[in-house]
């Protein structure tokens, strides 16, 4: 007797990277589920923390952009999040892994890490406290370090994420952070996801800096001076440090001049 023919399109849901079959769920529906799941733990930390998480994940295009462009990679399990705030990216990683384990992952999306060994570094003690009280019980347990990115040790990592924080330190310190990131990543497969403002776009850059300072005040933190670079200057710096760089506009739906730099370590 011949084997039964698999349902049409079944090949699209073949197991990937240890996960069950992927789902025919739409990407919009999947994103809504992710948004709810990743922000739900913040309820226990109070209304402000919860609403901030909801707004940040819902309105900032970078998080969904990382998923839809397949930039995380299923094999990049050691994750370092510099300037992690209240740990929203850690919660998102955990929620993505849970959805994939259940087979509820859109076939259009690439797999993300099934288990993330996550370290977040954050300067502001209030944000670290919010992170630990909200998602400190996730499994595997995320590690949060309250410290300065310029001096805090960087663990060996497969993926480093720096979103909108490098401009808080001067140009020499920026290079120092990126040099240590390069040293923390493996030469084969290590990736940095760096979002920066393009100082060459004066209006968008000025708006983003104003909004950034306003949000910093609302979160109860002191506003620091900022240092910017043009997109070409950022790319040249990363190339000098041994990265191959791809730039992706990351301001969709906003008036900002943000760019995501996907920087992969060159082989040694």
N, C-alpha and C positions, 0 to 999 in steps of 0.2 A: 504494500500500500504506500502510495506516495505521501510525502509530508504535506501537511496543510500549508497553503500559501499564506504568508504573513499579511496582515492588513496593509492596505495601500499607505505608503508614507512611513511604514514602521521603521525603516532604516534611519529615519531622522531622529528617532528616539532611542537609538542604540546606547548602551551604557557608555559613559564617558568618565574617565578618571575616577573610577570606583563608584560613581553614582548610579542610581537606578535610571530607568528610562525617563527621558525628558518629556515634558508635557506640551500639549497643543494650546496651553493657556496663552492669551495674547500678552504682549510685552507691557501694555498699559495696565492690564489687570494684575500682572505680576509685580509691576512697580508699586501699585497701590498696596498690595499685600506686604511687600518689603517695607514700604514707608510706615505702615501701621506696626509691623512686627519690630522694626528697629527702634522706633520711638516709644513704644509702650513701656519699656523698663524705666523710662524717665519720669513716669507718673509718681513713683514713690519718692522722688526728690523734690516734689512741689510743682506748683502750676508754672512758675517762671521757667524752670529747667525743662519741663515737658513741652511747653509752648515754643521755647527757643529751639529745641530739637525738631519739633514738627515743622517750624518755619524754615530752619536751615536746610533740612533734608528735602523739603518740598519745593523750595524756591531756588536753591543753588543748583545750576545745571551740571556741576562737575560730577556729582555722585552717580547719577544715572548715566552720564557720559562715559565714565570709566567702565561701567558694566556693558553698555551697548557697543562700545568700541573694542571690547575684549582685551582691555589693557592690564588686568590684574593677573591673570594666568593661574591655572589650577595648581601648578607646581611651585608657586612662590608662597610657601607657608610661613616663612619667618618675616614678619611685617614690623617695620619701625615707622611710627607716625609721629613726626616732629611738629610740635605745636598742636597737640591733639585736642585741646579744649576739654570738653566733657566726654570725650571718647566716642563720639558718634560713629566714626568709621569702624571702631571695634564692634559696636553693636550691629552695624550693617553687615560686616563680614560674617558674624555669627548667624544673622538672619538669612543671609544668602546660603550658607552651608546647610541650614535646617531645611530650607525650601528644596534644595537639590537632593538632600537625603530622602525626602518624601516623594521625589519624582515630580515636583511641581515647578519645574524650571522651563521657561520657554525654549523651544528648540533653536530659536534665532539667536540666543545668547550663549556665548562661550562659558565653559565652567570656570568657577572661581575656587579658591582654596577650600578643601573639605575640612581642614582644621588649621586655624591660624594661630601661630605662636606670636602673640601681639605684644609689643611694647610701645607705650605712648609716653612722650616727653612733653611736659607742659610747665611753663614758668609760674602760672597763677595758681596759688594754693586753693582758691575757691573752686576753680574748674576741676582740679584733681579730686577735691572732696565730692563734687557733684558726680564725677565719673565713677568713683568708687562706690558711692551710695546707690547709684542707679544700676550699673552693670558689673560691679565687682564680683558678682556671684555667677557670671557666665562660665560655661565650660567649653574649651579650656579657659582658665582664669586669665584675663588680661592683666598685664603688669603696667602700672602707672608710676612714672618717675616725676616728682616735682623738682624741676631743675632748669638751668639755663642751657639752651641748645648749644651755646658756644663752648661749654665746658663739660656737660654731661657725657658720660661714656656712651658710645653707640655700640649695641650688640651686633654680632654678625647677622646680616639680614639678606633676604632674597628680594625684598621690595621695600623701598623707602618712599614715604608720602610726605610732602611738605606743601601745604596749601595756604597761601596768603600770609605767611609769617616771616619770611626771610627778609622782607623790607624793614623789619623792626631793628635790624642791626646794621652797622656801617659796612662799607664795601669790602674792607679787609676781612671783617668778621664773616660776611657772607661767603667769601671764598674759602675761609677756614672751615666753615660748616660743610660746604660742598666737598672739600678735599677729604674730610673725615668720612663723609657719606660714601665717597668712592672707595675708600679703604675698607668700609664695612660690607661692601657688596662683592659677591664673587665676580670674577672676570668674565665668566661664561653664564649669561642669563640674568645677571643682576640688573635691576631696573629702578630708576628714580622717577617718580611722578611729581613734578614741581609746577605749581601754578604761581604765576607772577603777573604783575601789571606791566604793560608796555609803556614806558615813560615817553616814548615817541608819540603816542596818542595823548596829547596833552589834556584834552577835555575829559576823555574817559578815565584817564589815570587820576586826574584831580577829583572826579566824582567818586571813584572807588576809594581813594584815600579819605575823603570826607566821611563817607558811609562807614568805613572801617573805624575811624576815630569815634564816631557816634555810637556804634555798637559796642566798642570797647568801654565807653563811659557807662552805657546802659548795663553792661555786665558787671559794673562795679570795679573796673580796673583803671589804673593810671594810664593816660595816653602818652606814648613815647614818640620821639622824632622818628621819621622814616627816611629810607634811602632807596632810590629807584634806579633802574637801568633800562635802556631800550631793549627791545626783543633781541636785536642783533648782538648787543653786548652780553646778554644772558647766554645766548647760544655760543658765542665765542669763548666765554668763560668755561662752559661745560665741555666744549671740545678740547680746550687746553688741559682739562683735568681727566681726559681719557674717555669721554662719552660720545656716542653717536646720538644725535638729537633730531627729534621730529617735533614740530610745533603745531598745536591744534587750537584754534580760537575757542575760548571757553567763557563767553559772555552772553550766550543766547538768552534773550528775554530780559537782559539787564542793560543799563547804560554804561557798563564798565569797559575797561580795555584789558581784560584778563586773557591770558594765554596759558595753556597747559603744555609743558615741555615734557615729552616722553624721552628720557635719557637712558640709554642702555650702555652698560660697561663694554668697552672694547676688550677683545681677548688679549690676555697678557702675552 
